[in-house]
Amino acid sequence: MTSLSLPLNIPAAWFAMVMGLGGLSIAWQRAEALTGLTPHAGYGMAWFALLVFSVLLFGYLRKIFRHHESFLAEFRHPTQIAFVGAVPISMEVLAVAFVHHHPMLAEGLLLVGMPLQLLVLTTMFRRWLVGEKIEPESITPAWFIPCVGGILVPLSGPQLGYVAAAWFFLCIGLLLWIFLMPILLARLIFIGPLPPAAQPSLLILLPPPALGMVAYVTMSGQLDVFAVSLFVLMLFIAAILLSLSRSLTRSNFNMSWWAFSFPTAACSGSCSFMALQTGAPAAKGLAYVALLICTGVIIGLLMRTLRAIFPQPQQL
């Protein structure tokens, strides 16, 4: 495999790494009450995710100012604009990771992330309303990324005093996910499968129901039929994707594989949340399994990325 170098023109999709590392921090924090893990585990990963975010943000800002043509091409592209949404989503993920430890830092990240997230969402929806021609082949699960950003706000917003904003983003995120799901399924059924390199993005189907359940229960205070339905849907999609794991990893390792990270972390956090809500032994067992899978996947991705950036010298 060709080694990955840190380019001057950093793609927005690279922020999936921050989403995954931050999601792992949140998953560990959610599992503390179940597993007896020290709080330093999730807290330390949050700082590491913030460090990675700072490095990538510096590179991305350099891209905006020095390679603004590349940034504008990314922002105007019907698919790549969804990955631009990963930048503010990274801020919202970090806000959730820090909300219990450093609420002022979490508030700053959230206040910057929310308007940027809304900008990406409104830009995408505006293009659909004015009838901008989009080729069916360009429809991918990446379109769900901005929806995920909306669903994330309720996981930190209410604790920071932004209850109305949390409801606003939750409603938009869930409704857009419901609106986009049949479009994506129609594309996969009638156009054909995604290219091998884009197959990992199918895991982006998981975060909307996983995080939607947690956000809905957090805001409404009720674990009702709708919440349970979201959780069951997440488990159903996860089981199908697990059966497709070999085909999803058919391509050589590249940064698109980080699409595995945040969805597995979202599932882990959702399972731990359900276990804490119900106390059911089956839910606790599921939470343990999900946490192990999530941790293994993200550590594996991190090791593969470091190995690609710093390849071992060949033996003579």
Solvent accessible surface area in square Angstrom, and as a share of the most:
residue,aa,sasa,rsa
1,M,129,0.57
2,T,120,0.70
3,S,52,0.34
4,L,35,0.17
5,S,82,0.53
6,L,103,0.51
7,P,44,0.27
8,L,112,0.56
9,N,60,0.31
10,I,8,0.04
11,P,47,0.29
12,A,0,0.00
13,A,33,0.25
14,W,22,0.08
15,F,0,0.00
16,A,22,0.17
17,M,18,0.08
18,V,0,0.00
19,M,14,0.06
20,G,0,0.00
21,L,0,0.00
22,G,0,0.00
23,G,3,0.03
24,L,0,0.00
25,S,0,0.00
26,I,20,0.10
27,A,1,0.00
28,W,38,0.13
29,Q,30,0.13
30,R,59,0.22
31,A,2,0.01
32,E,44,0.20
33,A,85,0.66
34,L,27,0.13
35,T,53,0.31
36,G,66,0.64
37,L,66,0.33
38,T,69,0.40
39,P,68,0.43
40,H,136,0.61
41,A,31,0.24
42,G,0,0.00
43,Y,53,0.20
44,G,40,0.38
45,M,30,0.13
46,A,0,0.00
47,W,105,0.37
48,F,76,0.32
49,A,0,0.00
50,L,31,0.15
51,L,108,0.54
52,V,20,0.12
53,F,9,0.04
54,S,56,0.36
55,V,81,0.47
56,L,7,0.04
57,L,44,0.22
58,F,139,0.58
59,G,2,0.02
60,Y,7,0.02
61,L,79,0.39
62,R,65,0.24
63,K,7,0.03
64,I,47,0.24
65,F,156,0.65
66,R,176,0.64
67,H,61,0.27
68,H,89,0.40
69,E,115,0.52
70,S,38,0.25
71,F,37,0.15
72,L,62,0.31
73,A,64,0.49
74,E,15,0.07
75,F,37,0.16
76,R,149,0.54
77,H,77,0.35
78,P,37,0.23
79,T,13,0.08
80,Q,65,0.29
81,I,1,0.01
82,A,0,0.00
83,F,44,0.18
84,V,11,0.07
85,G,0,0.00
86,A,2,0.01
87,V,11,0.06
88,P,4,0.02
89,I,0,0.00
90,S,0,0.00
91,M,13,0.06
92,E,0,0.00
93,V,0,0.00
94,L,0,0.00
95,A,0,0.00
96,V,9,0.05
97,A,0,0.00
98,F,0,0.00
99,V,10,0.06
100,H,128,0.57
101,H,65,0.29
102,H,74,0.33
103,P,67,0.42
104,M,168,0.75
105,L,59,0.29
106,A,0,0.00
107,E,55,0.25
108,G,35,0.34
109,L,20,0.10
110,L,0,0.00
111,L,79,0.39
112,V,76,0.44
113,G,0,0.00
114,M,16,0.07
115,P,75,0.47
116,L,70,0.35
117,Q,0,0.00
118,L,58,0.29
119,L,93,0.46
120,V,5,0.03
121,L,10,0.05
122,T,68,0.40
123,T,24,0.14
124,M,7,0.03
125,F,72,0.30
126,R,157,0.57
127,R,28,0.10
128,W,57,0.20
129,L,132,0.66
130,V,97,0.56
131,G,59,0.57
132,E,77,0.34
133,K,168,0.71
134,I,40,0.20
135,E,89,0.40
136,P,57,0.36
137,E,100,0.45
138,S,23,0.15
139,I,23,0.12
140,T,21,0.12
141,P,0,0.00
142,A,1,0.01
143,W,13,0.05
144,F,2,0.01
145,I,11,0.06
146,P,1,0.00
147,C,1,0.00
148,V,3,0.02
149,G,0,0.00
150,G,0,0.00
151,I,0,0.00
152,L,2,0.01
153,V,0,0.00
154,P,1,0.00
155,L,8,0.04
156,S,0,0.00
157,G,0,0.00
158,P,36,0.23
159,Q,100,0.45
160,L,30,0.15
161,G,60,0.58
162,Y,60,0.23
163,V,75,0.43
164,A,83,0.65
165,A,27,0.21
166,A,0,0.00
167,W,98,0.34
168,F,98,0.41
169,F,9,0.04
170,L,2,0.01
171,C,62,0.37
172,I,46,0.23
173,G,0,0.00
174,L,17,0.09
175,L,116,0.58
176,L,23,0.12
177,W,12,0.04
178,I,94,0.47
179,F,97,0.41
180,L,4,0.02
181,M,34,0.15
182,P,79,0.50
183,I,59,0.30
184,L,3,0.02
185,L,77,0.38
186,A,43,0.33
187,R,13,0.05
188,L,42,0.21
189,I,124,0.63
190,F,161,0.67
191,I,77,0.39
192,G,18,0.17
193,P,113,0.71
194,L,7,0.03
195,P,79,0.50
196,P,77,0.49
197,A,54,0.42
198,A,30,0.23
199,Q,24,0.11
200,P,0,0.00
201,S,13,0.08
202,L,20,0.10
203,L,12,0.06
204,I,15,0.08
205,L,17,0.08
206,L,7,0.03
207,P,2,0.01
208,P,0,0.00
209,P,0,0.00
210,A,0,0.00
211,L,14,0.07
212,G,0,0.00
213,M,0,0.00
214,V,3,0.02
215,A,0,0.00
216,Y,42,0.16
217,V,8,0.04
218,T,62,0.36
219,M,26,0.12
220,S,36,0.23
221,G,64,0.61
222,Q,105,0.47
223,L,60,0.30
224,D,44,0.23
225,V,123,0.70
226,F,84,0.35
227,A,0,0.00
228,V,62,0.36
229,S,57,0.37
230,L,7,0.04
231,F,17,0.07
232,V,84,0.48
233,L,62,0.31
234,M,1,0.00
235,L,58,0.29
236,F,122,0.51
237,I,13,0.07
238,A,29,0.22
239,A,62,0.48
240,I,77,0.39
241,L,12,0.06
242,L,120,0.60
243,S,90,0.58
244,L,77,0.38
245,S,54,0.35
246,R,211,0.77
247,S,29,0.19
248,L,3,0.01
249,T,55,0.32
250,R,171,0.62
251,S,22,0.14
252,N,116,0.59
253,F,7,0.03
254,N,44,0.23
255,M,20,0.09
256,S,48,0.31
257,W,30,0.10
258,W,1,0.00
259,A,17,0.14
260,F,24,0.10
261,S,0,0.00
262,F,9,0.04
263,P,4,0.03
264,T,19,0.11
265,A,4,0.03
266,A,4,0.03
267,C,14,0.08
268,S,0,0.00
269,G,7,0.07
270,S,1,0.01
271,C,3,0.02
272,S,0,0.00
273,F,18,0.08
274,M,13,0.06
275,A,0,0.00
276,L,85,0.42
277,Q,90,0.40
278,T,67,0.39
279,G,39,0.38
280,A,39,0.30
281,P,114,0.71
282,A,85,0.66
283,A,14,0.11
284,K,75,0.32
285,G,32,0.31
286,L,66,0.33
287,A,2,0.02
288,Y,90,0.34
289,V,80,0.46
290,A,14,0.11
291,L,15,0.08
292,L,134,0.67
293,I,82,0.42
294,C,0,0.00
295,T,26,0.15
296,G,47,0.45
297,V,46,0.26
298,I,1,0.01
299,I,83,0.42
300,G,32,0.31
301,L,9,0.04
302,L,33,0.16
303,M,103,0.46
304,R,88,0.32
305,T,3,0.01
306,L,81,0.40
307,R,136,0.50
308,A,3,0.02
309,I,38,0.19
310,F,138,0.57
311,P,78,0.49
312,Q,143,0.64
313,P,111,0.70
314,Q,168,0.75
315,Q,171,0.76
316,L,225,1.12
